[in-house]
């Protein structure tokens, strides 16, 4: 490692400093014009990617401010990019707490487990009704 100090922190190029949670959680974007229902697609301490599945354009233009709300959490931020269609990225004014990220991950875990729970219920119902043997 000639010429490189172990103690020097070099800027990250092409990589995020914080990890992102990949999600599919229902959320709301609250603007001065109203509230838009959308999907929170990923989340980090400093930002989020959101999708408006029923829209033909992003819910905000770059530079617009809004509040992103999901479950019991909310974050104020600014749209920093759009894909020209339904997705956009927000940068939050303040970093989310670790507790908010962990609780949001739990929400996603519960959402992912629900189809498995339904399969177990269906199997139990079939067993009780004599349509299935163990």
Secondary structure, 3 states (H helix, E strand, C coil): CCCCCCCCCCCCCCCCCCCCEEEEEEEEEEECCEEEEEEEEEECCCEEEEECCCCCCCCCCCCCEEEEEECCEEEEEEEEEECCCCEEEEEECCCCCHHHHHHHHHHHHHHHHHHHHHHHHHHHHHHHCCCCCC
